[in-house]
Amino acid sequence: MSFLCFFVSTQGRWQQYHHTKHKHHGHHHKISEISAPPLAAPDPSDPLAPEPSSPPDDSTTGVFDVRKFGAVGDGVTDDTEAFKMAWDSACQATSSVIHVPNGFSFMIQSTIFTGPCQGGLVFQVDGTLMPPDGPDVWPKNNSKRQWLVFYRINEMSLQGGGVIDGRGQKWWDLPCKPHKGINGTTLPGPCDSPIAIRFFMSSNLTVKGLKVKDSPQFNFRFDGCQNVHVESLHITAPVLSPNTDGIHIENTNGVEIYNSVISNGDDCISIGSGCHDVDIRNLTCGPGSHGISIGSLGNHNSRACVHNITVRDSVIKVAENGVRIKTWQGGSGAVSGVTFSNIHMESVRNPIIIDQFYCLTKNCMNQTSAVYVSDILYEGIKGTYDIRSPPMHFACSDSVPCTNITLSDIELFPAQGDIVSDPFCWNVYGELETLTIPPVSCLLEGAPRSISDNKDMDYC
């Protein structure tokens, strides 16, 4: 009887870590009030955070504390092997928990955590995880393109109140990176930088509650994944940190990104080819970011397909872009079924932008093929814009126009001064459901003949 009481008590203490499934509901486009930004996760040094405690016996609780496998957590010792052993043990148990305790900093080399596992695995990060400090101390036989990779995992949660510290400064300072110094020069040399956390060919994933800071490159990347729920993340990196996208998805569908704050040096969220059924809600993006982007798509004459994307009830502030679709000349495929709804802009340079002439150099040639952009709805987009650029910018392909672009309830005012800039339109067809501020008179009506006559166009 005494053993039973102990078991029930211990199970109750650790049940908070056990995985809970999230249902992925169908998307809807109802305008609602913008929610308050989520509270930041507690800092590991916060006196209100729980004190480190001795790990329970994993044989009775299913909790695998990394310290029991030899992890030191002093921020200097290489704890990679301890984490691998904890992973291997937890992976073979059902509904197990890998616990990274509060009050410790664990340094881990580039590692791939491989499945399949039994299911219901929770990776509970309450302490701090960090990679080696910069390229000079990165092991030569380890990939410099990624740090922590989760491969072929089904039904896993990466969660906790801890910190993932990417220690990115020395990577950003590589001579090959874009610099804001004299003439913005870059120099030749090795330029690979690791993605902090990558999920590859995995499904039924939950990522929630973590603080992620100073990633060398992308913070999170999901490749070839299904059913991804992201919630209550707090991602930060300096304004000028290169390629520090908050969350990038590629060939991934069934994605929910909710209640998170991202302030970084590149896109808050970037959506690549092969993505569909994506719902983004209550995101605070900026200051300093490049906004929420679909693309870039169609590079090197590639085919790209993206559809059923919703971004709603969010704030974008002091950013280079607001909501953006960007494609290269020469691509094929389509972007369709996109809704940007109830988004507040604060001093954003390009609040609404479609750029089908995306190019990173001055040598990109205009081409006859392009990714087809159609069925895009902008509703309830309000706030202020940086007067250096027009508040709406639709630059569509000469040969493949944008079609069925709908604007409703748009109110964008200059952040400084009283002069309202005119929107820019090039080869874009659409309609106004309501009057807009500023007025839009440059949309073309109807459907272009080049689209209706082209039976072979790849709509995806």
One Martini backbone bead per residue (centre of mass of N, CA, C, O) as a GRO file, in nm:
protein
  460
    1MET     BB    1   0.057   0.062  -0.021
    2SER     BB    2   0.297   0.256   0.001
    3PHE     BB    3   0.387   0.219  -0.293
    4LEU     BB    4   0.126   0.321  -0.426
    5CYS     BB    5   0.135   0.610  -0.311
    6PHE     BB    6   0.409   0.683  -0.439
    7PHE     BB    7   0.331   0.639  -0.734
    8VAL     BB    8   0.096   0.839  -0.754
    9SER     BB    9   0.258   1.089  -0.665
   10THR     BB   10   0.476   1.078  -0.888
   11GLN     BB   11   0.293   1.086  -1.131
   12GLY     BB   12   0.164   1.365  -1.068
   13ARG     BB   13   0.433   1.530  -1.082
   14TRP     BB   14   0.488   1.427  -1.408
   15GLN     BB   15   0.227   1.475  -1.592
   16GLN     BB   16   0.302   1.755  -1.726
   17TYR     BB   17   0.494   1.612  -1.952
   18HIS     BB   18   0.282   1.480  -2.095
   19HIS     BB   19   0.145   1.412  -2.383
   20THR     BB   20  -0.062   1.615  -2.600
   21LYS     BB   21  -0.303   1.631  -2.820
   22HIS     BB   22  -0.382   1.797  -3.136
   23LYS     BB   23  -0.622   1.945  -3.301
   24HIS     BB   24  -0.693   1.999  -3.655
   25HIS     BB   25  -0.857   2.247  -3.771
   26GLY     BB   26  -1.032   2.411  -3.968
   27HIS     BB   27  -1.026   2.684  -4.154
   28HIS     BB   28  -1.086   3.035  -4.092
   29HIS     BB   29  -1.194   3.397  -4.172
   30LYS     BB   30  -1.262   3.530  -3.911
   31ILE     BB   31  -1.286   3.824  -3.759
   32SER     BB   32  -1.083   3.925  -3.483
   33GLU     BB   33  -0.944   4.005  -3.210
   34ILE     BB   34  -0.653   4.104  -3.090
   35SER     BB   35  -0.443   3.959  -2.899
   36ALA     BB   36  -0.245   3.925  -2.655
   37PRO     BB   37   0.053   3.873  -2.592
   38PRO     BB   38   0.241   3.645  -2.482
   39LEU     BB   39   0.399   3.521  -2.233
   40ALA     BB   40   0.690   3.474  -2.125
   41ALA     BB   41   0.909   3.263  -2.048
   42PRO     BB   42   1.075   3.154  -1.795
   43ASP     BB   43   1.354   3.211  -1.644
   44PRO     BB   44   1.592   3.011  -1.506
   45SER     BB   45   1.659   3.256  -1.287
   46ASP     BB   46   1.391   3.257  -1.177
   47PRO     BB   47   1.264   3.248  -0.855
   48LEU     BB   48   0.986   3.106  -0.954
   49ALA     BB   49   1.131   2.882  -1.042
   50PRO     BB   50   1.209   2.574  -1.016
   51GLU     BB   51   1.398   2.377  -0.845
   52PRO     BB   52   1.630   2.169  -0.848
   53SER     BB   53   1.601   1.812  -0.872
   54SER     BB   54   1.587   1.501  -0.817
   55PRO     BB   55   1.561   1.239  -0.999
   56PRO     BB   56   1.364   1.009  -1.076
   57ASP     BB   57   1.270   0.690  -1.126
   58ASP     BB   58   1.250   0.566  -1.447
   59SER     BB   59   1.120   0.281  -1.391
   60THR     BB   60   0.835   0.428  -1.276
   61THR     BB   61   0.791   0.713  -1.469
   62GLY     BB   62   0.941   0.772  -1.758
   63VAL     BB   63   1.189   0.946  -1.659
   64PHE     BB   64   1.479   1.104  -1.832
   65ASP     BB   65   1.750   1.217  -1.690
   66VAL     BB   66   2.043   1.339  -1.816
   67ARG     BB   67   2.218   1.304  -1.552
   68LYS     BB   68   2.193   0.984  -1.539
   69PHE     BB   69   2.387   0.983  -1.822
   70GLY     BB   70   2.625   1.223  -1.751
   71ALA     BB   71   2.531   1.500  -1.736
   72VAL     BB   72   2.643   1.819  -1.620
   73GLY     BB   73   2.570   2.140  -1.684
   74ASP     BB   74   2.826   2.377  -1.717
   75GLY     BB   75   2.868   2.479  -2.037
   76VAL     BB   76   3.142   2.292  -2.120
   77THR     BB   77   3.068   2.018  -2.121
   78ASP     BB   78   3.024   1.736  -2.313
   79ASP     BB   79   2.671   1.612  -2.348
   80THR     BB   80   2.599   1.433  -2.594
   81GLU     BB   81   2.602   1.131  -2.502
   82ALA     BB   82   2.387   1.160  -2.284
   83PHE     BB   83   2.156   1.239  -2.476
   84LYS     BB   84   2.166   0.986  -2.651
   85MET     BB   85   2.102   0.784  -2.425
   86ALA     BB   86   1.836   0.907  -2.339
   87TRP     BB   87   1.699   0.875  -2.610
   88ASP     BB   88   1.725   0.567  -2.649
   89SER     BB   89   1.558   0.499  -2.397
   90ALA     BB   90   1.296   0.669  -2.448
   91CYS     BB   91   1.227   0.558  -2.737
   92GLN     BB   92   1.148   0.259  -2.611
   93ALA     BB   93   0.927   0.418  -2.467
   94THR     BB   94   0.615   0.495  -2.354
   95SER     BB   95   0.551   0.804  -2.270
   96SER     BB   96   0.816   0.966  -2.245
   97VAL     BB   97   1.081   1.156  -2.061
   98ILE     BB   98   1.301   1.414  -2.136
   99HIS     BB   99   1.508   1.571  -1.892
  100VAL     BB  100   1.589   1.926  -1.864
  101PRO     BB  101   1.703   2.087  -1.612
  102ASN     BB  102   1.695   2.330  -1.407
  103GLY     BB  103   2.009   2.514  -1.362
  104PHE     BB  104   2.127   2.419  -1.647
  105SER     BB  105   2.404   2.385  -1.891
  106PHE     BB  106   2.402   2.236  -2.217
  107MET     BB  107   2.647   2.098  -2.425
  108ILE     BB  108   2.596   2.040  -2.781
  109GLN     BB  109   2.638   1.877  -3.050
  110SER     BB  110   2.586   1.780  -3.346
  111THR     BB  111   2.255   1.619  -3.379
  112ILE     BB  112   2.074   1.306  -3.436
  113PHE     BB  113   1.739   1.228  -3.369
  114THR     BB  114   1.618   0.903  -3.402
  115GLY     BB  115   1.381   0.715  -3.553
  116PRO     BB  116   1.156   0.536  -3.435
  117CYS     BB  117   0.923   0.557  -3.180
  118GLN     BB  118   0.669   0.474  -2.956
  119GLY     BB  119   0.544   0.734  -2.843
  120GLY     BB  120   0.484   1.023  -2.661
  121LEU     BB  121   0.727   1.206  -2.668
  122VAL     BB  122   0.916   1.407  -2.428
  123PHE     BB  123   1.098   1.720  -2.451
  124GLN     BB  124   1.212   1.862  -2.151
  125VAL     BB  125   1.294   2.212  -2.132
  126ASP     BB  126   1.429   2.388  -1.837
  127GLY     BB  127   1.692   2.458  -1.933
  128THR     BB  128   2.001   2.479  -2.115
  129LEU     BB  129   2.084   2.500  -2.460
  130MET     BB  130   2.406   2.446  -2.638
  131PRO     BB  131   2.650   2.511  -2.852
  132PRO     BB  132   2.917   2.564  -2.982
  133ASP     BB  133   3.133   2.860  -2.992
  134GLY     BB  134   3.151   2.843  -3.300
  135PRO     BB  135   3.343   2.755  -3.581
  136ASP     BB  136   3.627   2.701  -3.440
  137VAL     BB  137   3.479   2.464  -3.236
  138TRP     BB  138   3.374   2.301  -3.462
  139PRO     BB  139   3.360   2.002  -3.565
  140LYS     BB  140   3.475   1.887  -3.869
  141ASN     BB  141   3.272   1.620  -3.879
  142ASN     BB  142   3.047   1.829  -3.857
  143SER     BB  143   2.775   1.983  -3.934
  144LYS     BB  144   2.717   2.337  -4.035
  145ARG     BB  145   2.383   2.322  -4.102
  146GLN     BB  146   2.332   2.176  -3.816
  147TRP     BB  147   2.227   2.077  -3.492
  148LEU     BB  148   1.920   1.991  -3.417
  149VAL     BB  149   1.783   1.669  -3.507
  150PHE     BB  150   1.460   1.538  -3.613
  151TYR     BB  151   1.405   1.195  -3.724
  152ARG     BB  152   1.141   1.014  -3.771
  153ILE     BB  153   0.894   1.143  -3.595
  154ASN     BB  154   0.617   1.036  -3.385
  155GLU     BB  155   0.480   1.192  -3.149
  156MET     BB  156   0.604   1.494  -3.037
  157SER     BB  157   0.746   1.697  -2.762
  158LEU     BB  158   0.872   2.031  -2.749
  159GLN     BB  159   0.936   2.160  -2.419
  160GLY     BB  160   0.916   2.445  -2.198
  161GLY     BB  161   1.100   2.701  -1.983
  162GLY     BB  162   1.348   2.722  -2.148
  163VAL     BB  163   1.670   2.748  -2.325
  164ILE     BB  164   1.785   2.831  -2.658
  165ASP     BB  165   2.131   2.882  -2.729
  166GLY     BB  166   2.299   2.960  -3.034
  167ARG     BB  167   2.553   3.137  -3.046
  168GLY     BB  168   2.570   3.343  -3.323
  169GLN     BB  169   2.784   3.573  -3.351
  170LYS     BB  170   3.030   3.420  -3.495
  171TRP     BB  171   2.860   3.361  -3.751
  172TRP     BB  172   2.779   3.653  -3.833
  173ASP     BB  173   3.105   3.737  -3.850
  174LEU     BB  174   3.155   3.627  -4.103
  175PRO     BB  175   3.292   3.743  -4.398
  176CYS     BB  176   3.043   3.629  -4.582
  177LYS     BB  177   2.859   3.814  -4.454
  178PRO     BB  178   2.642   4.055  -4.429
  179HIS     BB  179   2.747   4.390  -4.412
  180LYS     BB  180   2.727   4.731  -4.259
  181GLY     BB  181   2.963   4.849  -4.376
  182ILE     BB  182   3.167   4.916  -4.610
  183ASN     BB  183   2.962   4.867  -4.878
  184GLY     BB  184   2.857   4.589  -4.773
  185THR     BB  185   3.073   4.376  -4.751
  186THR     BB  186   3.207   4.067  -4.879
  187LEU     BB  187   3.370   3.751  -4.830
  188PRO     BB  188   3.532   3.487  -4.896
  189GLY     BB  189   3.422   3.166  -4.779
  190PRO     BB  190   3.298   3.010  -4.535
  191CYS     BB  191   2.914   2.991  -4.475
  192ASP     BB  192   2.814   2.791  -4.296
  193SER     BB  193   2.512   2.757  -4.094
  194PRO     BB  194   2.322   2.663  -3.831
  195ILE     BB  195   2.046   2.515  -3.759
  196ALA     BB  196   1.904   2.471  -3.469
  197ILE     BB  197   1.606   2.337  -3.549
  198ARG     BB  198   1.517   2.014  -3.696
  199PHE     BB  199   1.250   1.877  -3.884
  200PHE     BB  200   1.236   1.541  -4.037
  201MET     BB  201   1.008   1.342  -4.139
  202SER     BB  202   0.754   1.429  -3.951
  203SER     BB  203   0.487   1.381  -3.694
  204ASN     BB  204   0.297   1.500  -3.461
  205LEU     BB  205   0.383   1.799  -3.352
  206THR     BB  206   0.521   1.976  -3.058
  207VAL     BB  207   0.584   2.331  -2.988
  208LYS     BB  208   0.649   2.475  -2.654
  209GLY     BB  209   0.753   2.756  -2.435
  210LEU     BB  210   1.012   2.856  -2.562
  211LYS     BB  211   1.337   2.990  -2.565
  212VAL     BB  212   1.495   3.160  -2.845
  213LYS     BB  213   1.844   3.246  -2.911
  214ASP     BB  214   2.083   3.323  -3.132
  215SER     BB  215   2.078   3.203  -3.403
  216PRO     BB  216   2.281   3.136  -3.668
  217GLN     BB  217   2.008   3.075  -3.810
  218PHE     BB  218   1.764   2.917  -3.821
  219ASN     BB  219   1.556   2.816  -3.572
  220PHE     BB  220   1.325   2.676  -3.747
  221ARG     BB  221   1.276   2.355  -3.929
  222PHE     BB  222   1.035   2.212  -4.163
  223ASP     BB  223   1.065   1.890  -4.326
  224GLY     BB  224   0.840   1.679  -4.430
  225CYS     BB  225   0.574   1.748  -4.259
  226GLN     BB  226   0.303   1.658  -4.019
  227ASN     BB  227   0.140   1.798  -3.795
  228VAL     BB  228   0.190   2.113  -3.660
  229HIS     BB  229   0.244   2.251  -3.326
  230VAL     BB  230   0.276   2.598  -3.237
  231GLU     BB  231   0.350   2.745  -2.904
  232SER     BB  232   0.471   2.988  -2.708
  233LEU     BB  233   0.703   3.146  -2.842
  234HIS     BB  234   1.045   3.297  -2.793
  235ILE     BB  235   1.207   3.485  -3.044
  236THR     BB  236   1.557   3.594  -3.067
  237ALA     BB  237   1.733   3.857  -3.256
  238PRO     BB  238   1.909   4.058  -3.414
  239VAL     BB  239   1.844   4.271  -3.669
  240LEU     BB  240   2.142   4.194  -3.826
  241SER     BB  241   2.086   3.899  -3.840
  242PRO     BB  242   2.147   3.649  -4.061
  243ASN     BB  243   1.904   3.419  -4.142
  244THR     BB  244   1.689   3.435  -3.872
  245ASP     BB  245   1.455   3.264  -3.900
  246GLY     BB  246   1.212   3.152  -3.708
  247ILE     BB  247   1.005   2.993  -3.920
  248HIS     BB  248   1.046   2.711  -4.137
  249ILE     BB  249   0.864   2.579  -4.422
  250GLU     BB  250   0.875   2.251  -4.600
  251ASN     BB  251   0.680   2.025  -4.715
  252THR     BB  252   0.433   2.124  -4.518
  253ASN     BB  253   0.143   2.012  -4.325
  254GLY     BB  254  -0.061   2.100  -4.081
  255VAL     BB  255  -0.026   2.410  -3.957
  256GLU     BB  256   0.033   2.557  -3.624
  257ILE     BB  257   0.070   2.911  -3.527
  258TYR     BB  258   0.076   3.029  -3.187
  259ASN     BB  259   0.130   3.261  -2.952
  260SER     BB  260   0.387   3.443  -3.062
  261VAL     BB  261   0.734   3.570  -3.043
  262ILE     BB  262   0.916   3.760  -3.306
  263SER     BB  263   1.265   3.877  -3.301
  264ASN     BB  264   1.463   3.958  -3.591
  265GLY     BB  265   1.664   3.938  -3.913
  266ASP     BB  266   1.407   3.806  -4.048
  267ASP     BB  267   1.178   3.606  -4.097
  268CYS     BB  268   0.942   3.497  -3.895
  269ILE     BB  269   0.788   3.359  -4.143
  270SER     BB  270   0.851   3.086  -4.375
  271ILE     BB  271   0.709   2.974  -4.692
  272GLY     BB  272   0.743   2.706  -4.881
  273SER     BB  273   0.736   2.460  -5.076
  274GLY     BB  274   0.467   2.231  -5.026
  275CYS     BB  275   0.252   2.406  -4.874
  276HIS     BB  276  -0.038   2.333  -4.658
  277ASP     BB  277  -0.240   2.405  -4.421
  278VAL     BB  278  -0.202   2.710  -4.276
  279ASP     BB  279  -0.206   2.846  -3.933
  280ILE     BB  280  -0.187   3.189  -3.824
  281ARG     BB  281  -0.187   3.313  -3.475
  282ASN     BB  282  -0.100   3.544  -3.266
  283LEU     BB  283   0.141   3.731  -3.382
  284THR     BB  284   0.455   3.873  -3.291
  285CYS     BB  285   0.630   4.089  -3.522
  286GLY     BB  286   0.891   4.214  -3.386
  287PRO     BB  287   1.140   4.394  -3.416
  288GLY     BB  288   1.337   4.368  -3.735
  289SER     BB  289   1.193   4.224  -3.949
  290HIS     BB  290   1.053   4.061  -4.263
  291GLY     BB  291   0.813   3.910  -4.176
  292ILE     BB  292   0.560   3.743  -4.365
  293SER     BB  293   0.646   3.466  -4.585
  294ILE     BB  294   0.602   3.370  -4.922
  295GLY     BB  295   0.898   3.244  -4.961
  296SER     BB  296   1.090   3.181  -5.195
  297LEU     BB  297   0.991   3.110  -5.541
  298GLY     BB  298   1.133   2.952  -5.830
  299ASN     BB  299   1.414   2.880  -5.819
  300HIS     BB  300   1.579   2.766  -6.082
  301ASN     BB  301   1.309   2.688  -6.236
  302SER     BB  302   1.106   2.599  -6.032
  303ARG     BB  303   0.855   2.421  -5.866
  304ALA     BB  304   0.567   2.576  -5.696
  305CYS     BB  305   0.345   2.492  -5.407
  306VAL     BB  306   0.079   2.697  -5.257
  307HIS     BB  307  -0.189   2.641  -5.008
  308ASN     BB  308  -0.385   2.730  -4.764
  309ILE     BB  309  -0.337   3.030  -4.615
  310THR     BB  310  -0.332   3.169  -4.273
  311VAL     BB  311  -0.333   3.511  -4.147
  312ARG     BB  312  -0.405   3.620  -3.805
  313ASP     BB  313  -0.426   3.816  -3.539
  314SER     BB  314  -0.177   4.036  -3.581
  315VAL     BB  315   0.162   4.172  -3.531
  316ILE     BB  316   0.355   4.428  -3.711
  317LYS     BB  317   0.682   4.572  -3.625
  318VAL     BB  318   0.936   4.736  -3.732
  319ALA     BB  319   0.950   4.644  -4.049
  320GLU     BB  320   1.023   4.564  -4.372
  321ASN     BB  321   0.774   4.366  -4.363
  322GLY     BB  322   0.475   4.213  -4.370
  323VAL     BB  323   0.301   4.081  -4.617
  324ARG     BB  324   0.453   3.822  -4.830
  325ILE     BB  325   0.516   3.762  -5.185
  326LYS     BB  326   0.786   3.561  -5.333
  327THR     BB  327   0.929   3.549  -5.670
  328TRP     BB  328   1.081   3.408  -5.935
  329GLN     BB  329   1.199   3.408  -6.229
  330GLY     BB  330   1.107   3.101  -6.411
  331GLY     BB  331   0.895   2.971  -6.273
  332SER     BB  332   0.649   2.744  -6.127
  333GLY     BB  333   0.315   2.726  -6.050
  334ALA     BB  334   0.148   2.803  -5.720
  335VAL     BB  335  -0.044   3.061  -5.550
  336SER     BB  336  -0.322   2.984  -5.323
  337GLY     BB  337  -0.539   3.051  -5.083
  338VAL     BB  338  -0.494   3.346  -4.933
  339THR     BB  339  -0.506   3.484  -4.589
  340PHE     BB  340  -0.515   3.824  -4.463
  341SER     BB  341  -0.618   3.885  -4.117
  342ASN     BB  342  -0.614   4.102  -3.883
  343ILE     BB  343  -0.364   4.331  -3.918
  344HIS     BB  344  -0.112   4.504  -3.742
  345MET     BB  345   0.066   4.801  -3.824
  346GLU     BB  346   0.408   4.923  -3.733
  347SER     BB  347   0.616   5.075  -3.914
  348VAL     BB  348   0.602   4.954  -4.217
  349ARG     BB  349   0.743   4.948  -4.522
  350ASN     BB  350   0.581   4.669  -4.642
  351PRO     BB  351   0.281   4.564  -4.572
  352ILE     BB  352   0.203   4.505  -4.888
  353ILE     BB  353   0.348   4.226  -5.086
  354ILE     BB  354   0.421   4.160  -5.434
  355ASP     BB  355   0.714   3.973  -5.569
  356GLN     BB  356   0.804   3.863  -5.909
  357PHE     BB  357   1.123   4.003  -5.887
  358TYR     BB  358   1.302   3.835  -5.726
  359CYS     BB  359   1.638   3.946  -5.612
  360LEU     BB  360   1.993   3.942  -5.503
  361THR     BB  361   2.063   4.089  -5.766
  362LYS     BB  362   2.134   4.273  -6.082
  363ASN     BB  363   2.118   3.994  -6.294
  364CYS     BB  364   1.821   3.947  -6.339
  365MET     BB  365   1.608   3.804  -6.564
  366ASN     BB  366   1.351   3.826  -6.761
  367GLN     BB  367   1.069   3.601  -6.780
  368THR     BB  368   0.795   3.405  -6.900
  369SER     BB  369   0.793   3.256  -6.642
  370ALA     BB  370   0.573   3.178  -6.348
  371VAL     BB  371   0.435   3.206  -6.055
  372TYR     BB  372   0.110   3.166  -5.976
  373VAL     BB  373  -0.106   3.433  -5.855
  374SER     BB  374  -0.401   3.352  -5.652
  375ASP     BB  375  -0.634   3.408  -5.431
  376ILE     BB  376  -0.606   3.693  -5.254
  377LEU     BB  377  -0.668   3.801  -4.914
  378TYR     BB  378  -0.728   4.134  -4.781
  379GLU     BB  379  -0.818   4.188  -4.430
  380GLY     BB  380  -0.780   4.407  -4.185
  381ILE     BB  381  -0.548   4.621  -4.268
  382LYS     BB  382  -0.370   4.807  -4.015
  383GLY     BB  383  -0.193   5.130  -3.989
  384THR     BB  384   0.158   5.181  -4.039
  385TYR     BB  385   0.404   5.339  -4.258
  386ASP     BB  386   0.690   5.363  -4.426
  387ILE     BB  387   0.768   5.631  -4.647
  388ARG     BB  388   0.982   5.481  -4.842
  389SER     BB  389   0.717   5.319  -4.914
  390PRO     BB  390   0.459   5.176  -5.031
  391PRO     BB  391   0.187   5.017  -4.879
  392MET     BB  392   0.140   4.897  -5.175
  393HIS     BB  393   0.286   4.603  -5.360
  394PHE     BB  394   0.228   4.504  -5.708
  395ALA     BB  395   0.458   4.278  -5.869
  396CYS     BB  396   0.390   4.134  -6.169
  397SER     BB  397   0.408   3.944  -6.418
  398ASP     BB  398   0.408   3.994  -6.753
  399SER     BB  399   0.292   3.688  -6.835
  400VAL     BB  400   0.184   3.629  -6.516
  401PRO     BB  401  -0.061   3.735  -6.366
  402CYS     BB  402  -0.236   3.854  -6.113
  403THR     BB  403  -0.528   3.707  -5.948
  404ASN     BB  404  -0.775   3.762  -5.737
  405ILE     BB  405  -0.739   4.037  -5.575
  406THR     BB  406  -0.841   4.119  -5.238
  407LEU     BB  407  -0.983   4.417  -5.085
  408SER     BB  408  -1.046   4.476  -4.721
  409ASP     BB  409  -1.024   4.693  -4.486
  410ILE     BB  410  -0.803   4.929  -4.555
  411GLU     BB  411  -0.562   5.100  -4.319
  412LEU     BB  412  -0.297   5.321  -4.426
  413PHE     BB  413  -0.054   5.518  -4.261
  414PRO     BB  414   0.170   5.739  -4.204
  415ALA     BB  415   0.413   5.761  -3.958
  416GLN     BB  416   0.496   6.025  -4.122
  417GLY     BB  417   0.315   6.264  -4.179
  418ASP     BB  418   0.054   6.350  -4.450
  419ILE     BB  419   0.154   6.186  -4.689
  420VAL     BB  420  -0.002   5.978  -4.920
  421SER     BB  421   0.072   5.695  -5.072
  422ASP     BB  422   0.070   5.523  -5.354
  423PRO     BB  423   0.004   5.255  -5.495
  424PHE     BB  424   0.147   4.959  -5.649
  425CYS     BB  425   0.101   4.846  -5.995
  426TRP     BB  426   0.160   4.522  -6.183
  427ASN     BB  427  -0.029   4.312  -6.335
  428VAL     BB  428  -0.312   4.335  -6.156
  429TYR     BB  429  -0.596   4.145  -6.052
  430GLY     BB  430  -0.905   4.289  -5.906
  431GLU     BB  431  -1.071   4.388  -5.589
  432LEU     BB  432  -1.299   4.600  -5.409
  433GLU     BB  433  -1.502   4.575  -5.121
  434THR     BB  434  -1.373   4.842  -5.019
  435LEU     BB  435  -1.263   5.111  -4.911
  436THR     BB  436  -0.939   5.262  -4.911
  437ILE     BB  437  -0.630   5.322  -4.714
  438PRO     BB  438  -0.539   5.400  -4.966
  439PRO     BB  439  -0.637   5.442  -5.265
  440VAL     BB  440  -0.734   5.200  -5.523
  441SER     BB  441  -0.676   5.225  -5.898
  442CYS     BB  442  -0.468   4.980  -6.023
  443LEU     BB  443  -0.664   4.766  -6.067
  444LEU     BB  444  -0.759   4.511  -6.262
  445GLU     BB  445  -1.015   4.390  -6.450
  446GLY     BB  446  -1.087   4.076  -6.437
  447ALA     BB  447  -0.943   3.865  -6.690
  448PRO     BB  448  -0.678   3.757  -6.844
  449ARG     BB  449  -0.609   3.622  -7.149
  450SER     BB  450  -0.342   3.469  -7.078
  451ILE     BB  451  -0.495   3.280  -6.883
  452SER     BB  452  -0.752   3.169  -7.041
  453ASP     BB  453  -0.567   3.060  -7.293
  454ASN     BB  454  -0.392   2.890  -7.083
  455LYS     BB  455  -0.412   2.544  -7.050
  456ASP     BB  456  -0.098   2.474  -6.938
  457MET     BB  457  -0.109   2.589  -6.674
  458ASP     BB  458   0.033   2.558  -6.352
  459TYR     BB  459  -0.183   2.532  -6.066
  460CYS     BB  460  -0.170   2.266  -5.874
   0.00000   0.00000   0.00000
